[in-house]
């Protein structure tokens, strides 16, 4: 294993400290309780958004803390859910009296720990609602989940619900919008290599030099099958077919998100997008908005995921709304 670290034990703390220093104009980092918060939070009367999960998926979630997105994020150890204590602390830190929305990826540890934190917050009089993200169509259940896994759609939920909250939306409005985005989004990923966690020091799974994992999870969980690698155009077409079979877009327009898993060059992601655009065009589906880049990663894994969300004028407007976070910035 070759990694730019001092030791696996200090990986999270040093990374968080560096993140806070690099983006001190946008965020504050609580190193003791281990959460990231918007510099100006809390803003009185605003519905606030808190998310989190295991580290290793950067820039998710800390990288999307800022104007128009999250108010706080809780990073756990690598591929390990944060415990209820930092989630509660982050919820308390950003509570502005209008309610708090927890955006939770559908992994057993995340669901359980955010639920405990929400119950503890309720005991203090903080109203908490949850938006569960379960967009991965590759498998229905896995070692980590009951039901679909939460992956790329998390970014879309955080952006669109965050825009609504920024504009003064009520708790009910923000929650309904977040759940709508989650319901109208589906994802699928493929891996060409494994990833290597700092603590393990070896690949999470073994895969041959001429193989790929079709339907991989963002922690390296197995997908639908292991097979020989094929041309990108064939892979992308099958990914798109799997997504569209479950999404069944309610309209002719989608937001298309091509995401790198950490070790994939941007040029390859644009190649994936090119094939995806051809597939959608052939089905009479318009790409109204797009996002290409590495936003929900799996450490150093080579591979990509595709997320499609049914788009309408309202959702497109929220997507276009100003955002200023370390990972996403436009409109300000």
C-alpha positions, 0 to 999 in steps of 0.5 A: 500500500502506498498512501500519503498518510502518517498512520491509519489512526490519525488519517481522519483527524489530520484530514479533517484539520486540513479540510478546515484550514483549506476552506476556513472561509466556508466552514468550521471544523469541530475536531473534538466532536468531529463534525463540519459546520457552515461558518455562519451557522446557525441562521435564525429561523432557517431549516437546517440540513445535516448529513454524514457517513463513513469517510472515504467518499470525499468530497461527500459529505463535508465538501458540500457544507455551505450556502445552498447545501448542507449546514453540517456533516459528520464524517465517521472513520473510513467506511464506518458510520459516525456514532450518534454523539457527533450527529447529535452535536452537529444537530445541536450546533446548527439548530435554528429553531425551524427544524433539522433535516437528516439526510441519510444514505441507506446503510444499516449503521447510518440509519441506526445512528442517525435515528438514535441521534434524532431521538436524543435531539427530540428529547431536547425539543429539536424537531428532526425529520429524515430523508432516506436515500436509496437509489442504487438499483444494482442490488436490492439488499447487501451486507450493509443494507435492507433495500437499495443502497444510498449512493450518487443521488445523495448529492442531488438531494442535498443540493435541491433540498438545501436550495429550498431551505436556503430560500426559506422553505418550511420543514415540511417543504424541505422534507417533501422535496428531498424525498421527492428527489430521492424517489425520482433518482436511480444509480448504478456503478461499476468498478475496475479495481478495488479500493484500499482502506488505510487500516487494512493496507490491502485491497478490499476485494481481489479482482483480476486485471481483465475483470470488472465488478458490475453493480459495485457498492461505494464500499466495495460491496459486490454487485450483480456479477463479476465479469470480463471488462468490455468496451465502455460503450457496452458497459454504459449502455447496460448501466443506463438500461438498468437505471431506466428500467427502474426509474421509468422517468415521469417526463422526457427530461433528466438530470444526468450525473456521471460520478468517478469513484476516486481513481478514474480520470476525468477524461474517462468520465466525459467519455461515459457521459458521451455514451450516456447522452447518446443512449438517452437521446436514442430513447427520446430523453433530454438531458436538462442538467448535468454533473460530471466529476468525482463527488461520491468516491470510494477512496482510490477505486477505479470506476464510475457510477451513473445517476439519473433523476427525472427533472421538471421545471421546479427541480431544475430551478432548485438545482440552478439556485446559488451554491457555495461549498468546497465541492460545488460552487455556482450562481454567487 
